[in-house]
Amino acid sequence: MKRMMLSLTLLTVTPWVAAESIDEIADVHPRGEVEVSNVAGTVNVEGWDRDQVKVDGELGRGAERLEFRADGRHTLVKVIYPKSSRRSGGTDLVIRIPLASRLSVNAVSADIDVSGVEGAQRLQSVSGNVTTEARGEDVRIETVSGDLSLRGHGDPALVSITTVSGDVDLRDLHGEVNVQSVTGDVDLDSRDLERLRIRTTNGDVEARAGMADRGTIEMEAINGDLRLDILGDIDAEFDIETFNGSIRNDFGPEPRRKSQYQPGTTLRFTEGEGNGRVRIMSLYGGITLRSE
């Protein structure tokens, strides 16, 4: 009986396995490209003033190994999982890269957090959240359901964002901003934009935007509500139209019906010399236009 009990105990006890620590470093080109791939967990990337890439963290349960390879101007940091693996724990990565590096991150459910990187960025995650900064180079972010947060630091940049249901939060950007969303809400607050384009299907948009000289703002929605607060002096032509929604204009003329026989409301007017352009269109959502 004692032998049987001992055998059952040995069968039911699962040995504890310590997580494998990651500690890698390599000399790299100061303006090279760093490519990161992680399925689940977190990816934290920090820019620093060394010509090295350093990776710290812990491999998640089920991960096979970390592939770390520096070759010329390209550095790869990739978490490898067995092909037959169905269940895996998240791997947490802390990666330090040269300030001017170009950065590419591809994740599935891993959250991405980037700070201090001055090179161009391309960040992709399916359900993980993305937080980063724009520092003068192009930034491109794509998610399905993950939320996005982006803050600028004074230098003009080209920012392109695509999401399905993730919410988008944008602050202090300069230059050109393009946002496409299906159901995610968009919240923007930026005072010096040369061009702003936001398109959404069912998401709501709240934008507080200042226009650069001869700047343009374009906002389009099907069912989402659109609100634009223009910051600073206004010098633009306005073209606003909705098929079956309302238009509220807190300055300038009142909107009018397109036709007494068809739905639809339009609003066209000019403020200042009309050097810039504001175009807002919605099918069924409401439109609010204000000045601050």
N, C-alpha and C positions, 0 to 999 in steps of 0.2 A: 504493500500500500504506500509506504514512504517513497519507494522508487517511482511509483506512478504519479504521486503528487509532485515530485521533483521534476519529472518529465513534463507534466502539464505546465508547471511554473516556467520552465525554460522555453516552452512553446509560446506562451502568452506575453512574455516580457520582450519589449522591443529595445534594442540597444540604442543609447543616445549617441548621435554622431555630431560632432562639432562642425560648424560652418567653416568653409575654407576661406581664409583671408586672402585678399588681393592686394598686392604691393608691387607695382610695375613702374618703371621709369625709362625714358629713352631721350636722347638728344634728337632734335628735329629742326627743320627749317623754320625760321621765325614767321614766314608768311605761307606756310604750307596748309594742307587740308587735313582736318581731323574728322574721321567718319566713325560714328558710334551706333551700335545696334544692341538693343536690349528688349526682350519681350515683356517682362513684368518687373515691377519694383520701382526704382527711381534712378534718374540720371541727372546728377548735379554737375554742371560744367562751370568752371571759373577761369577767367583770363588772368594770367600773371606775367611778370616781366622776365621770365626765363625762356631760353630756347630749348625747352623740354616739355614733354607730355608725361604727366604723372597720374597713375590710376590707383585709387584705394577703394576698399569696400569689402563686401562678402558675397560669395556665390550663393545663390538661392538653392533650396532643396530641389534636386532633380537636374540641376545644371551640370553639364559635363566638364566644362573648362572655360577659361577666358582666352580668346585669341587676341593677342596684342602684338602688332607688327608695325614697325616704323621703316618705311622704304622711300628714300628721297624726300619728296614733298608731300607724301601721303602717309597718314598714320591710321591704322584700323584698331578699334576697340570693340570687340564683339563677344557677346555671351553665347556660347554654343550649348545647345541641348541635344540629347540623343533623338534620332528620328522617330523612335518608337515611344518617346515620352509623351504621356497625355496629361500628367499632373506635375506642376512644378511650382516652387516658391519663387518669390521675387528676389532679384539681385539688385542690391543697392550699390551704385557707382558714384564716386566722387572723382572728377577728372579735372586736372589743371592743364591748360594749354596756353601757348604764347598769345599775347593780346591780339595780334593782327591775323591770327589763323582764320581760315574759312572753316565753318562748322556745319556738319550734316549729322542729324540724329534721326534714327528710325526706331519707333517703339510701337508696341501694341497696347498694353495696359499700363505701361510705366509712365509716371509723371516726369516731365522735363522741366528743369529749372536752370536758366543760363544767366550769368552775370559777368560783367567786365570784359566781354568779348567784343572786339572792335571790327572783326572781319564779317563777311557775309554769312548769313545763317539760313539753313533750310531744315525745319523741324517738322517731323511727322509723328503723330500718335493717334491710335484709333480711339481709345477710351480714356487715356491719361490726360491730365491737365498740363498745359504748357505756359510757362512764365519766362519772359525774356526781356531784353532791352534792345533798342535801336540806337546805334552809335555812328551813323553816317553811311554804312554799307547796306546793301539790300537784305531784307528779312522776308522769308516766305514761310508761312505756317499753315499746316493742314491737319485737321482733326475730323473725326466723325461725331463723337459725343463728348469729347473732352472740352473743358472750358479753356479760354485763352486770355492771357493778360500780357500787355506789352506797354512799355514806357520808353519815351524818347529822352535824349540828353542834349538837345539843341542843334544837332547836325542834321541837314536834310537827308532823307533816305527814301528808298522805294520799298513800301510795305505791302505785301500781298497775303491775304488771309482767306482761307476757305474752310467752312465748317458746315456740318449737317444740323446737329442739334446743340452744339456747344455754345455757351454764352461768350461774348467777346467784350473785353474791357481794354480801351486804348487811352493812353494819357500822354500829353506833352510831345506829340509827334510833329515832325516838320517834313516838308517835301510832298510826296505823293502816297496816298493810302487807298488801297482797293480791298473791299470786303465783300464776300459772297456767303450767304447763309440761307439755310432752308427754314428751320424753326428756331434757331438760336437767336437770342436778343443781342443787340449791339449797343454799347454805351461808349461814346467817344467824347473826349475833352481835349482839344488841341487848338492853339491860337495862331498858327502860321502855316497854313496848308496851301500848296500850289494847286493840288488837285485832290479831291475826295470823291470816291465812288463807292456807294453802298447799295447792294442788291439783296433782297430777301424775299422769301415766299410767304411765310407765316410769322416770322419773327418781328418783334417791335424794335424800333430804332430811336435812340435819343442821342442827338449829336449837338455838342456845343463847339462851334468851329469858327476860327478866325481865318479870313481869306488873305493870302498874299496878293500883291498887285497882279491884276489880270488872272486871278485864280478861278477855278471852277469847282462847283459842288453838284454832284448828281446822286439822287436817291430814288430807288424804285422798290415797290412792294406789290404783292398781290392782295394778301389779307392783313398784313402787318400794319400797325400804326407808325407813322413817321413824324418825328418832331425835330426841328432844327432851330437852335438858338444861335444867331450870328453874333460873334464877339467883335467888338471894336467898330471902326468906321465901315460903312456899307457903300460899296461902289460896284453895282452889278445889275444885270438884267435878270428878271425873275420869270420863270415859265413853270407854272404849277397846275397840275391837272389830276382829277380823280373821276373814275367812272361812276361809282356808287357810294362814295364816302364823303365825309365833310371836310371843308377847308376852313381853318381858323387862322386869320392873319392879324397879328397884333400891331402891325404898322402898314402903311400903304393903303391901297384901295380894298374894297370888299370883293370877294369872289362872285362870279355870276354863272348862271346856268348856260350850258352850251346851246340848248334848244328847249323850247317849251314842250316838245314832243318826245325828247329823248333824255335819259338820265345823263349825268355828267356835269362837273363844275370845273371852271377854269379860273386862273388868276394870272394876269400878265402885267408887269409894270417895271419901271426902272428907278433905281436909287443912285444918286450921284451921277457920274458920267457914264455909267454902264459898262465899265471896262471888264468886269468879271461876269460870270454867268452862274446862275443857280437854277437847276432843273429838278423838279420833284414830281413823281408820278406814282399813283396808287390806284388799284382797281376797286377794292372794297374797304380798305383801311382809311382811317382819318389822317389828315395832314395838319400839323401845327407849325406855324412860322412865327418866331419871335426875335427881337433884337435885345442885346444886353450892352 
